[in-house]
Amino acid sequence: MPMLLLSSAQGRQNVAVKLEDGDDVVIGRRGDCCQVILDDPLVSSCHCTLTRTGNTIMVRDNGSLNGTHVDGRKLQSGEFAWLTKRLKVGQTNLRLHAGGIKRA
């Protein structure tokens, strides 16, 4: 099962998130709109959304101020991209792993 390993730039926050088929997972700072809450001052309230369909994970920037980076490329607001390995939200680095969890 695909999993995301979240690792902050400061190494203070390490979380593993399972992505079930059909899931939409919002990443941001606000608990009322996000399933993954990051303590990162450069992350917007509802920063980006991950959507899993089968073995594909799509990333959409939700109009964040500092942008969402997928595999090193900055997404434009509302733009979708396929996530292959790396996602950066604010100062937080996320890595996709198809099976078990490995350290980012």
Backbone as JSON Lines, residues from 0, in Angstrom:
{"i":0,"aa":"M","n":[0.84,-1.18,0.0],"ca":[0.0,0.0,0.0],"c":[0.89,1.25,0.0]}
{"i":1,"aa":"P","n":[0.59,2.23,-0.88],"ca":[1.39,3.46,-0.87],"c":[1.3,4.18,0.46]}
{"i":2,"aa":"M","n":[2.41,4.69,0.89],"ca":[2.47,5.45,2.13],"c":[3.31,6.69,1.89]}
{"i":3,"aa":"L","n":[3.01,7.74,2.65],"ca":[3.85,8.94,2.65],"c":[4.57,8.98,3.97]}
{"i":4,"aa":"L","n":[5.86,9.28,3.92],"ca":[6.64,9.52,5.11],"c":[6.92,11.01,5.15]}
{"i":5,"aa":"L","n":[6.44,11.69,6.19],"ca":[6.62,13.12,6.34],"c":[7.8,13.36,7.25]}
{"i":6,"aa":"S","n":[8.68,14.22,6.81],"ca":[9.86,14.55,7.59],"c":[10.13,16.04,7.47]}
{"i":7,"aa":"S","n":[10.05,16.76,8.58],"ca":[10.27,18.2,8.53],"c":[11.74,18.51,8.34]}
{"i":8,"aa":"A","n":[12.02,19.71,7.84],"ca":[13.4,20.14,7.61],"c":[14.2,20.12,8.91]}
{"i":9,"aa":"Q","n":[13.54,20.41,10.03],"ca":[14.21,20.44,11.31],"c":[14.29,19.05,11.94]}
{"i":10,"aa":"G","n":[13.62,18.05,11.35],"ca":[13.64,16.7,11.88],"c":[12.77,16.52,13.11]}
{"i":11,"aa":"R","n":[11.88,17.47,13.38],"ca":[11.04,17.41,14.58],"c":[9.74,16.64,14.36]}
{"i":12,"aa":"Q","n":[9.31,16.52,13.13],"ca":[8.01,15.92,12.85],"c":[8.18,14.79,11.85]}
{"i":13,"aa":"N","n":[7.91,13.58,12.29],"ca":[7.98,12.42,11.42],"c":[6.68,11.63,11.54]}
{"i":14,"aa":"V","n":[5.94,11.53,10.44],"ca":[4.63,10.88,10.44],"c":[4.5,10.01,9.2]}
{"i":15,"aa":"A","n":[3.89,8.85,9.35],"ca":[3.58,7.99,8.21],"c":[2.08,8.04,7.96]}
{"i":16,"aa":"V","n":[1.69,8.2,6.69],"ca":[0.28,8.32,6.32],"c":[-0.04,7.27,5.27]}
{"i":17,"aa":"K","n":[-1.02,6.4,5.55],"ca":[-1.48,5.43,4.56],"c":[-2.45,6.11,3.6]}
{"i":18,"aa":"L","n":[-2.34,5.79,2.32],"ca":[-3.23,6.35,1.31],"c":[-4.06,5.22,0.73]}
{"i":19,"aa":"E","n":[-5.31,5.11,1.14],"ca":[-6.22,4.08,0.64],"c":[-6.74,4.49,-0.73]}
{"i":20,"aa":"D","n":[-7.13,3.52,-1.54],"ca":[-7.69,3.81,-2.86],"c":[-8.94,4.67,-2.72]}
{"i":21,"aa":"G","n":[-9.0,5.76,-3.48],"ca":[-10.14,6.68,-3.45],"c":[-10.01,7.79,-2.42]}
{"i":22,"aa":"D","n":[-8.97,7.76,-1.61],"ca":[-8.78,8.78,-0.57],"c":[-8.39,10.12,-1.16]}
{"i":23,"aa":"D","n":[-8.91,11.18,-0.56],"ca":[-8.43,12.55,-0.72],"c":[-7.83,12.93,0.61]}
{"i":24,"aa":"V","n":[-6.58,13.36,0.62],"ca":[-5.91,13.75,1.85],"c":[-5.44,15.2,1.68]}
{"i":25,"aa":"V","n":[-5.94,16.08,2.55],"ca":[-5.54,17.49,2.51],"c":[-4.43,17.69,3.53]}
{"i":26,"aa":"I","n":[-3.38,18.4,3.08],"ca":[-2.23,18.71,3.93],"c":[-2.22,20.21,4.17]}
{"i":27,"aa":"G","n":[-2.05,20.61,5.43],"ca":[-2.01,22.03,5.76],"c":[-1.84,22.25,7.25]}
{"i":28,"aa":"R","n":[-2.21,23.46,7.71],"ca":[-2.03,23.82,9.13],"c":[-3.33,23.76,9.93]}
{"i":29,"aa":"R","n":[-4.5,23.77,9.27],"ca":[-5.78,23.84,9.98],"c":[-6.4,22.48,10.17]}
{"i":30,"aa":"G","n":[-6.78,22.18,11.39],"ca":[-7.39,20.89,11.71],"c":[-8.78,20.7,11.14]}
{"i":31,"aa":"D","n":[-9.51,21.79,10.85],"ca":[-10.88,21.65,10.37],"c":[-10.97,21.29,8.89]}
{"i":32,"aa":"C","n":[-9.87,21.4,8.15],"ca":[-9.92,21.07,6.72],"c":[-8.84,20.06,6.31]}
{"i":33,"aa":"C","n":[-7.97,19.65,7.24],"ca":[-6.82,18.82,6.87],"c":[-6.81,17.5,7.61]}
{"i":34,"aa":"Q","n":[-6.41,16.46,6.88],"ca":[-6.18,15.17,7.51],"c":[-4.74,15.05,8.01]}
{"i":35,"aa":"V","n":[-3.84,15.81,7.37],"ca":[-2.44,15.86,7.8],"c":[-2.14,17.3,8.18]}
{"i":36,"aa":"I","n":[-1.86,17.52,9.47],"ca":[-1.62,18.87,9.98],"c":[-0.12,19.02,10.22]}
{"i":37,"aa":"L","n":[0.46,20.05,9.6],"ca":[1.89,20.3,9.71],"c":[2.15,21.55,10.54]}
{"i":38,"aa":"D","n":[3.11,21.47,11.44],"ca":[3.56,22.61,12.22],"c":[4.72,23.25,11.47]}
{"i":39,"aa":"D","n":[4.37,24.03,10.46],"ca":[5.36,24.62,9.55],"c":[4.84,26.0,9.16]}
{"i":40,"aa":"P","n":[5.54,27.08,9.51],"ca":[5.04,28.43,9.23],"c":[4.9,28.75,7.74]}
{"i":41,"aa":"L","n":[5.54,27.98,6.87],"ca":[5.44,28.24,5.43],"c":[4.33,27.42,4.76]}
{"i":42,"aa":"V","n":[3.56,26.67,5.54],"ca":[2.46,25.87,5.01],"c":[1.17,26.65,5.17]}
{"i":43,"aa":"S","n":[0.35,26.69,4.11],"ca":[-0.94,27.37,4.15],"c":[-1.95,26.55,4.94]}
{"i":44,"aa":"S","n":[-3.08,27.18,5.26],"ca":[-4.11,26.52,6.06],"c":[-4.55,25.18,5.46]}
{"i":45,"aa":"C","n":[-4.91,25.17,4.19],"ca":[-5.29,23.96,3.46],"c":[-4.42,23.92,2.2]}
{"i":46,"aa":"H","n":[-3.16,23.6,2.35],"ca":[-2.1,23.82,1.38],"c":[-2.28,23.04,0.07]}
{"i":47,"aa":"C","n":[-2.43,21.71,0.16],"ca":[-2.54,20.9,-1.05],"c":[-3.37,19.64,-0.76]}
{"i":48,"aa":"T","n":[-3.8,18.99,-1.84],"ca":[-4.62,17.79,-1.73],"c":[-3.97,16.65,-2.5]}
{"i":49,"aa":"L","n":[-3.88,15.48,-1.88],"ca":[-3.42,14.26,-2.54],"c":[-4.63,13.39,-2.79]}
{"i":50,"aa":"T","n":[-4.73,12.84,-3.99],"ca":[-5.83,11.94,-4.33],"c":[-5.25,10.65,-4.87]}
{"i":51,"aa":"R","n":[-5.65,9.52,-4.29],"ca":[-5.17,8.22,-4.76],"c":[-6.28,7.52,-5.52]}
{"i":52,"aa":"T","n":[-5.93,7.07,-6.74],"ca":[-6.81,6.23,-7.55],"c":[-5.97,5.07,-8.04]}
{"i":53,"aa":"G","n":[-6.23,3.87,-7.51],"ca":[-5.4,2.72,-7.86],"c":[-3.98,2.97,-7.4]}
{"i":54,"aa":"N","n":[-3.04,2.84,-8.32],"ca":[-1.63,3.07,-7.99],"c":[-1.16,4.47,-8.33]}
{"i":55,"aa":"T","n":[-2.07,5.37,-8.65],"ca":[-1.73,6.73,-9.04],"c":[-2.08,7.7,-7.92]}
{"i":56,"aa":"I","n":[-1.16,8.61,-7.6],"ca":[-1.42,9.66,-6.63],"c":[-1.25,11.0,-7.33]}
{"i":57,"aa":"M","n":[-2.32,11.78,-7.32],"ca":[-2.31,13.12,-7.91],"c":[-2.16,14.14,-6.78]}
{"i":58,"aa":"V","n":[-1.44,15.22,-7.07],"ca":[-1.24,16.31,-6.12],"c":[-1.82,17.58,-6.74]}
{"i":59,"aa":"R","n":[-2.6,18.33,-5.95],"ca":[-3.14,19.62,-6.41],"c":[-2.79,20.68,-5.38]}
{"i":60,"aa":"D","n":[-2.18,21.76,-5.83],"ca":[-1.93,22.91,-4.96],"c":[-3.25,23.65,-4.78]}
{"i":61,"aa":"N","n":[-3.61,23.95,-3.55],"ca":[-4.89,24.6,-3.26],"c":[-4.77,26.12,-3.14]}
{"i":62,"aa":"G","n":[-3.9,26.72,-3.96],"ca":[-3.72,28.17,-3.92],"c":[-2.83,28.61,-2.78]}
{"i":63,"aa":"S","n":[-1.88,27.77,-2.41],"ca":[-0.98,28.09,-1.29],"c":[-0.1,29.29,-1.62]}
{"i":64,"aa":"L","n":[0.33,29.98,-0.58],"ca":[1.19,31.15,-0.77],"c":[2.59,30.77,-1.2]}
{"i":65,"aa":"N","n":[3.15,29.72,-0.61],"ca":[4.54,29.33,-0.88],"c":[4.69,28.19,-1.87]}
{"i":66,"aa":"G","n":[3.61,27.68,-2.39],"ca":[3.67,26.67,-3.43],"c":[3.87,25.25,-2.93]}
{"i":67,"aa":"T","n":[3.61,24.32,-3.84],"ca":[3.77,22.89,-3.61],"c":[4.74,22.4,-4.67]}
{"i":68,"aa":"H","n":[5.75,21.66,-4.25],"ca":[6.77,21.16,-5.17],"c":[6.64,19.65,-5.31]}
{"i":69,"aa":"V","n":[6.5,19.17,-6.53],"ca":[6.39,17.74,-6.83],"c":[7.62,17.33,-7.61]}
{"i":70,"aa":"D","n":[8.4,16.42,-7.02],"ca":[9.63,15.93,-7.65],"c":[10.5,17.08,-8.13]}
{"i":71,"aa":"G","n":[10.57,18.16,-7.31],"ca":[11.45,19.29,-7.6],"c":[10.84,20.38,-8.46]}
{"i":72,"aa":"R","n":[9.61,20.2,-8.95],"ca":[8.96,21.2,-9.79],"c":[7.81,21.87,-9.04]}
{"i":73,"aa":"K","n":[7.77,23.22,-9.07],"ca":[6.71,23.95,-8.38],"c":[5.43,23.93,-9.19]}
{"i":74,"aa":"L","n":[4.33,23.53,-8.53],"ca":[3.02,23.53,-9.17],"c":[2.43,24.93,-9.15]}
{"i":75,"aa":"Q","n":[1.65,25.26,-10.15],"ca":[0.88,26.49,-10.14],"c":[-0.4,26.23,-9.35]}
{"i":76,"aa":"S","n":[-1.02,27.29,-8.85],"ca":[-2.24,27.15,-8.07],"c":[-3.29,26.37,-8.86]}
{"i":77,"aa":"G","n":[-3.85,25.34,-8.27],"ca":[-4.88,24.53,-8.91],"c":[-4.36,23.49,-9.88]}
{"i":78,"aa":"E","n":[-3.06,23.49,-10.15],"ca":[-2.47,22.53,-11.09],"c":[-2.35,21.15,-10.46]}
{"i":79,"aa":"F","n":[-2.59,20.12,-11.27],"ca":[-2.44,18.74,-10.83],"c":[-1.11,18.19,-11.35]}
{"i":80,"aa":"A","n":[-0.52,17.26,-10.62],"ca":[0.67,16.55,-11.08],"c":[0.64,15.16,-10.48]}
{"i":81,"aa":"W","n":[1.26,14.2,-11.17],"ca":[1.4,12.85,-10.63],"c":[2.58,12.85,-9.68]}
{"i":82,"aa":"L","n":[2.37,12.31,-8.49],"ca":[3.44,12.19,-7.51],"c":[4.18,10.89,-7.75]}
{"i":83,"aa":"T","n":[5.48,10.98,-7.95],"ca":[6.26,9.76,-8.14],"c":[7.11,9.44,-6.91]}
{"i":84,"aa":"K","n":[7.76,10.43,-6.33],"ca":[8.59,10.13,-5.16],"c":[8.6,11.23,-4.11]}
{"i":85,"aa":"R","n":[8.79,12.5,-4.51],"ca":[9.01,13.55,-3.52],"c":[7.99,14.67,-3.61]}
{"i":86,"aa":"L","n":[7.6,15.16,-2.44],"ca":[6.68,16.29,-2.33],"c":[7.23,17.21,-1.27]}
{"i":87,"aa":"K","n":[7.27,18.52,-1.56],"ca":[7.72,19.5,-0.57],"c":[6.61,20.52,-0.37]}
{"i":88,"aa":"V","n":[6.23,20.68,0.9],"ca":[5.17,21.6,1.3],"c":[5.78,22.5,2.37]}
{"i":89,"aa":"G","n":[5.97,23.78,2.06],"ca":[6.66,24.66,3.0],"c":[8.09,24.15,3.19]}
{"i":90,"aa":"Q","n":[8.46,23.9,4.45],"ca":[9.79,23.36,4.75],"c":[9.74,21.86,4.99]}
{"i":91,"aa":"T","n":[8.58,21.25,4.77],"ca":[8.39,19.84,5.08],"c":[8.56,18.99,3.83]}
{"i":92,"aa":"N","n":[9.41,18.0,3.92],"ca":[9.65,17.06,2.81],"c":[8.84,15.8,3.05]}
{"i":93,"aa":"L","n":[8.18,15.32,1.99],"ca":[7.39,14.1,2.06],"c":[7.92,13.16,1.0]}
{"i":94,"aa":"R","n":[7.95,11.86,1.31],"ca":[8.41,10.87,0.34],"c":[7.36,9.78,0.2]}
{"i":95,"aa":"L","n":[7.15,9.35,-1.01],"ca":[6.19,8.29,-1.3],"c":[6.92,6.95,-1.31]}
{"i":96,"aa":"H","n":[6.32,5.97,-0.66],"ca":[6.86,4.61,-0.66],"c":[5.72,3.65,-0.96]}
{"i":97,"aa":"A","n":[5.91,2.79,-1.97],"ca":[4.87,1.89,-2.41],"c":[4.6,0.79,-1.39]}
{"i":98,"aa":"G","n":[5.61,0.38,-0.64],"ca":[5.41,-0.69,0.32],"c":[5.67,-0.21,1.71]}
{"i":99,"aa":"G","n":[6.76,-0.66,2.31],"ca":[7.1,-0.27,3.67],"c":[7.62,1.15,3.73]}
{"i":100,"aa":"I","n":[7.93,1.57,4.93],"ca":[8.39,2.93,5.15],"c":[9.91,2.94,5.21]}
{"i":101,"aa":"K","n":[10.5,3.9,4.53],"ca":[11.94,4.11,4.59],"c":[12.17,5.54,5.04]}
{"i":102,"aa":"R","n":[13.28,5.8,5.66],"ca":[13.6,7.14,6.14],"c":[13.86,8.08,4.95]}
{"i":103,"aa":"A","n":[13.29,9.29,5.03],"ca":[13.46,10.29,3.96],"c":[14.85,10.84,3.95]}
